[in-house]
Amino acid sequence: MQQPLLVAREVTKKFQSGHDEITVLDNMDVTIYTGEMVAIIGESGTGKTTLLQVLGGLSSPDNGSLSLNSTPIKMTNEKKQSDFRNKEIGFVFQFHHLLPEFTALENTMMPGLISGVPYTQLKKEATELLGKVGLSRQLTQPITELSGGEQQRVALARALIMQPSILLADEPTGNLDPQTGDLVFDLIREINHEFNLTTVMVTHNHHLAEKMDRCLTLKDGILVESPF
């Protein structure tokens, strides 16, 4: 039986736009199970990125509850919440947000350095991860010298370095050409299967969404099961 991993109940998120109040999430419920790959689709402007930020604890909901492995994602202590997020949740974004002044290896190590993981252990694990994503020869290359697809693979390695419980990916292939995007997606799927890594991915690409275990559509502030 699949075990619930990420559970959101009656989550509401609103924004003020001028004199108008916009409801992005409206008493939304969702359960993500251990090891599954879930696609989230929906029209532009429906709030998919906001949803992912709320699920990952980067943005606080106005109401409702969120838990990961039965631990509340929203904590009263900001440092504890930041540490929890750094260790338990991996993020990959459309724009990789890598640090241009550092190498591929240094970027991959960054979450571990923040958490105080011993340097020698961290370097070994980061080197192995970059090897898994096909970048063994680019360890010491500055990020600015890598292609878009290579940079996104570094971002994926960085997201995995702390061995998180869940990977949240926001349009990770959206800024890549179709062939490179397919390669990055296949890599995410391979890692999902190898490590039983739960993955939630926002995408506009229905071709990729159909390859995942489950597809949810964000519409009118709630998530509904999609037919494929």
N, C-alpha and C positions, 0 to 999 in steps of 0.2 A: 504494500500500500504506500502511495506517495505521502510524504510528510510535508505539512505546510511549513514554508520557510519565511516568506514575507507576507504579512497579513495587514491589510488596511481596512478599517471599518468606519463608515459614515464620515469620510474625509471631505472637508469643504475648504476651498481656497478661492478667495475673492481679491480683486484688484480695483483700485479707484482710478478711473480715467476721466479727468475733468469733473463734471458733475454726476457722471454715471458710475455705477458700481457693476463690475463685470464678474460674473461667477464662472470660474474656470473648472473647478471640481465641485460637484453638487451632491453631497452625501454619498460619495463614491465608495464602493466596496470592491476589494480584489484580494484573491489569495494566489500566491505564486508558490509552486511546490518545488522541493529539492530536486535539482538535476534537470529541470525542464528548460526549454528554450521558448520564450514567449515574445511574439512580435506585437508591437502596438502601432496601429495605423490610425489615420484620420485626416480630415482636410486640414490645410494650412490654417493656422490661427486658432485651432481648437484647444491648444494648451498641452500638447504632448511633451514638450520640453519641460514645462512647469510641473507636469505630472511626474516626470522622471526625477526632477530636483526634489520634489516632496517625498517621493519614495526613498530617495537616497539621503534624506536628512539635510540637504543643502538649503532647503526652504521649508519653513514651518507652516503647517496647515492652520487655518483659523479654528477649525473644529475637527473632532475625530481622533482616532488612535492608529498608530503605526508600530509594528513590532517586527523584529528580525530575530529568528531563533528564540522567540518568546521574550526577547529583550526590547523594551521600548526604544524606538529610534530617537525620539525627542527626550532629552535629559535636561534636568535643571542646571547642571554644571556644563558650561560650554566646552571646557577642556576635555571632560569625559566624553562628551558627544563627538568632539573632533577626533579624539583617539579611537573611539569605537568605529566611526566612519572610515578612518584611515586603515584600520585593520580588517574590517568586515565587509566593506563595500568598495568594489573597483569601478572606476568610471572611465569611459572612453567617449570622446566627443567628436562631432563632425570636424571641428578645427582642433587639432591635437593638443594645443596649449602646452607644448614642450618648451623647455628653456633653451633659447638659441645659443647661449654662451657655453653650453655644456655638451658633452659627447653623448652618444646613444647609451653607453653604459652608465654614465653619471645620471642621466635623466631617468633611467630605469631604476636606479638605486634610491632615488630621492624620497619616496614614501618610507622606505626602511631607515634612511638616515634621520628623517623626522622622528621616527618612533624609537630611535636608539638601538637598532639592531647592530650587533658587532660588525665592523667594517669587513673583515675577512670573510665571514659567513655570507654577508650581503653581496659582496662582489662575486663570490662563487655562484650564488643563486641567480643573480642578475645575468651573469655570463651564460649560464645554462638556459635561462629563459630566452635570451636573445638568440641562442642557438636553435631553440624550438621554433622561433618565428622566422628562422632563415637569415639571421643577421650576424652570424659568427665573425664574418670578415669586416663588419662595420662597427665593432665595439668602440673604437677610439675615434671614430669620425665625428666631427661636429654635426649637429642636427641640420644645420643649414646646407650641408653638402649631400644630404640624403633626398631621395625622391619622395613625392607625396605618399606613395604606398609604403615606402620604407619607414617614413615618419609615423604613419598610422600603426605600423607593426611595433615600433618602439613604444608608442602610447599604449598599445595592448599589453606589452610586456610590463610596462610601468604599472598598469592597472592590476596585474596579477602577482606582483612581487611579494605582497603581503599575504598571499593565499586567501583571498577574500571568500566569503560565503556566497556572494552574488556579484555578478557583473552587470552594470547598467550602461548601456551603449546608446548614445543619442546620434542617430544618423551617421554611424561610423564609416559608411561607404559613400555618403552623399557628396563628398568633395573629391571623389576619385572617378577616373574613367571606368566604364562598365567592366572591363576585363580585370583591372586592378581591384575594383570593388568586390567582384566575385571571389578573387583570391583572398582578400581580407576576411570576407564572410566565411569562406570555407575554413580558414584558419580558426576563427572564433568557434565554429561548429566542431572542429576537430578537438579543440581544447575543452569545449563543453563535454564532449563524450569521454575524453581521456581522464579528466579530473572530476567528472560529475558536477561541473560548475553550473549553477543556476544562472541563466542569462535572460535579461529583459532588454529588448532592442526596439527603439523607436525607429521607424523607417517609412519612407514614401514608396519604397520598392516592393510592390506586391509579389514580384517574382521571388524575391528573397523571403518575404513573409510566408509564402506558401511552403517553404522548405523547413519551417520551424514547427515545433510540437503543437503550438497553439497560437491563435491570432485574436487579438482584442482590438476593437475599434473604440476610440474616444469620441463620443458624440453627446452633445448637450450636458457635458459635465460628468458623465458616467461611462464606465467601460462595459461594452457588450461583446459577447462572443461573435466572431466572424465565421462565415461558413467554410472557409478553406482551412 
